[in-house]
Amino acid sequence: MNRLAGLLADPSQVDSRRFRPNIVIETDASQDGFVEQQIIGKVLSIGEARIVISESCARCTFTALAQGDLTFEPAVLQTIARHGEGGFGALCQVMQPGKIGLGDRVTLHEA
């Protein structure tokens, strides 16, 4: 979300409510691009769980729609299309169920 915000004229329009994520992971700010697309096929350990990043999450017009106090912002979806090839976020498969919590360490592994 930080990368997307940096590409928009109004970074405040990048709000997790637009994307309805189950998990948000803060990555190293030095990484370029949409990091989640660079780790497809890799495994994440989070808390007691292990998940595989299976594919990029294709985004539709819902991300641009007004919701609650968020205004209609077509630039969000246009920027995703231009810089993320239509994908933003990732779809995952649970390999090992387990508890995860706010602030849990995330470790990246090869599949």
Backbone torsions as a table, in degrees:
resi	resn	phi	psi	omega
1	MET	NA	-31.6	177.4
2	ASN	-63.3	-41.6	-179.8
3	ARG	-63.4	-45.4	178.9
4	LEU	-62.1	-43.5	179.3
5	ALA	-59.9	-37.5	179.3
6	GLY	-68.1	-17.3	-179.8
7	LEU	-93.7	-11.4	-175.8
8	LEU	-99.9	149.4	176.3
9	ALA	-65.2	-34.5	178.7
10	ASP	-118.2	88.9	-176.7
11	PRO	-60.5	-21.5	-179.3
12	SER	-65.5	-14.6	179.2
13	GLN	-76.2	-11.2	175.6
14	VAL	-89.0	99.8	-176.9
15	ASP	-130.4	134.9	-175.6
16	SER	-56.0	-26.0	179.0
17	ARG	-61.8	-26.7	178.0
18	ARG	-67.0	-27.8	-170.2
19	PHE	-109.7	-13.1	177.9
20	ARG	50.2	54.7	-178.8
21	PRO	-76.7	151.7	171.6
22	ASN	-85.2	-35.2	-178.7
23	ILE	-137.5	136.5	173.4
24	VAL	-120.8	127.7	-178.1
25	ILE	-117.9	128.9	175.7
26	GLU	-83.9	128.9	-179.1
27	THR	-109.4	170.3	177.9
28	ASP	-62.1	126.0	-177.4
29	ALA	-62.4	-17.3	-178.5
30	SER	-78.4	-11.5	-179.4
31	GLN	-77.0	136.7	-178.7
32	ASP	-93.6	157.9	174.2
33	GLY	72.8	-169.6	177.3
34	PHE	-85.6	101.3	-171.6
35	VAL	-55.2	-39.0	-176.8
36	GLU	-59.3	-29.4	179.2
37	GLN	-75.1	-19.7	179.7
38	GLN	-84.9	-10.7	-177.0
39	ILE	-117.5	17.9	176.1
40	ILE	-61.1	133.1	-177.5
41	GLY	93.2	-10.9	179.1
42	LYS	-89.1	166.5	-179.7
43	VAL	-112.6	137.5	174.9
44	LEU	-111.2	134.8	168.3
45	SER	-101.7	124.9	178.7
46	ILE	-134.5	117.9	-176.2
47	GLY	56.8	-125.6	179.6
48	GLU	-92.1	-4.4	-173.9
49	ALA	-97.6	155.1	171.6
50	ARG	-129.3	129.0	179.9
51	ILE	-130.6	148.4	176.2
52	VAL	-105.2	135.2	176.5
53	ILE	-80.4	108.8	-170.0
54	SER	-94.1	-34.2	-179.3
55	GLU	-167.3	161.8	175.6
56	SER	-69.0	146.6	-179.9
57	CYS	-91.9	109.8	178.0
58	ALA	-66.3	137.7	-177.0
59	ARG	-110.6	145.9	180.0
60	CYS	-115.4	-173.8	-176.2
61	THR	-63.9	-15.6	179.9
62	PHE	-54.6	-35.0	-177.4
63	THR	-65.2	-21.2	-179.1
64	ALA	-95.4	-15.7	-174.1
65	LEU	-68.9	152.1	174.1
66	ALA	-68.2	136.1	178.9
67	GLN	-145.7	127.1	-179.0
68	GLY	53.6	-124.1	179.4
69	ASP	-91.9	6.6	175.4
70	LEU	-86.1	133.9	-178.9
71	THR	-85.7	164.8	172.4
72	PHE	-61.3	126.1	-176.2
73	GLU	-142.1	84.1	-178.7
74	PRO	-61.2	-23.2	-179.5
75	ALA	-62.8	-26.2	178.9
76	VAL	-61.9	-53.5	-178.8
77	LEU	-68.7	-38.5	179.1
78	GLN	-61.8	-39.0	-180.0
79	THR	-70.2	-39.0	175.4
80	ILE	-61.7	-42.7	-179.9
81	ALA	-63.9	-40.8	-176.2
82	ARG	-74.6	-41.5	-172.4
83	HIS	-105.3	-17.9	-178.1
84	GLY	-117.9	12.0	-178.4
85	GLU	52.3	37.2	178.2
86	GLY	86.2	-8.9	-178.3
87	GLY	-106.8	140.3	177.7
88	PHE	-151.8	121.6	-172.9
89	GLY	90.3	-177.0	-177.5
90	ALA	-143.5	149.9	171.5
91	LEU	-94.5	142.4	-174.6
92	CYS	-131.4	159.5	173.7
93	GLN	-123.2	135.1	179.4
94	VAL	-78.2	123.5	176.7
95	MET	-94.8	-37.8	-179.9
96	GLN	-140.1	108.7	178.4
97	PRO	-64.4	152.7	176.6
98	GLY	176.7	166.2	179.2
99	LYS	-71.4	138.6	170.8
100	ILE	-129.2	154.6	-179.0
101	GLY	-146.1	163.8	178.5
102	LEU	-56.1	127.2	178.1
103	GLY	89.0	-0.9	177.6
104	ASP	-60.5	144.4	176.3
105	ARG	-69.2	140.3	177.4
106	VAL	-114.5	128.8	179.8
107	THR	-122.9	134.2	-180.0
108	LEU	-96.4	134.5	-179.7
109	HIS	-132.0	158.6	169.2
110	GLU	-72.2	150.7	179.7
111	ALA	-70.6	NA	NA
